[in-house]
Amino acid sequence: MENEKLLAIPVAIGVVAGIIIGSITENIGLWLSIGISCGAGIGVVASQQKKKEEEN
């Protein structure tokens, strides 16, 4: 359950950021996909770091 939260929160923030930047630049499709992918990347890195901390 904890790992899903670590992935979902950055993805949600990426969606919001993508919508905001996309509406400013009038290209929501591009920025929404960039926001989702950046958020997913950050979430994966955070979950890997959490897993390493639990092992130590």
C-alpha positions as MATLAB code, in Angstrom:
seq = 'MENEKLLAIPVAIGVVAGIIIGSITENIGLWLSIGISCGAGIGVVASQQKKKEEEN';
ca = [
       0.000    0.000    0.000;
       2.837    2.354    0.827;
       4.468    1.863   -2.577;
       1.258    2.772   -4.387;
       1.082    6.053   -2.472;
       4.696    6.810   -3.332;
       3.827    6.418   -6.999;
       0.362    7.979   -7.034;
       1.176   11.287   -5.348;
       3.952   12.386   -7.764;
       1.862   11.279  -10.750;
      -1.057   13.367   -9.501;
       1.224   16.365   -9.037;
       2.582   15.796  -12.549;
      -0.948   15.741  -13.968;
      -1.781   19.043  -12.288;
       1.481   20.638  -13.404;
       0.957   19.355  -16.945;
      -2.544   20.791  -17.104;
      -1.395   24.171  -15.785;
       1.593   24.476  -18.115;
      -0.407   23.050  -21.009;
      -3.202   25.541  -20.602;
      -0.712   28.409  -20.435;
       1.082   27.276  -23.591;
      -2.161   26.057  -25.236;
      -0.726   22.570  -25.724;
      -2.329   20.433  -23.025;
      -1.688   17.099  -24.763;
       2.067   17.553  -24.795;
       2.442   18.899  -21.287;
       0.005   16.455  -19.730;
       2.017   13.527  -21.044;
       5.285   15.134  -19.920;
       3.857   15.752  -16.452;
       2.613   12.186  -16.092;
       5.917   10.685  -17.209;
       7.990   12.933  -14.945;
       5.712   12.183  -12.004;
       5.923    8.459  -12.641;
       9.713    8.655  -12.820;
       9.905   10.539   -9.543;
       7.531    8.055   -7.930;
       9.579    5.058   -9.045;
      12.797    6.601   -7.733;
      11.122    7.412   -4.405;
       9.799    3.875   -4.022;
      13.233    2.410   -4.794;
      14.849    4.652   -2.190;
      12.212    3.656    0.358;
      12.866   -0.012   -0.380;
      16.632    0.488    0.137;
      16.021    2.252    3.454;
      13.840   -0.621    4.663;
      16.579   -3.139    3.809;
      19.180   -1.308    5.908;
];
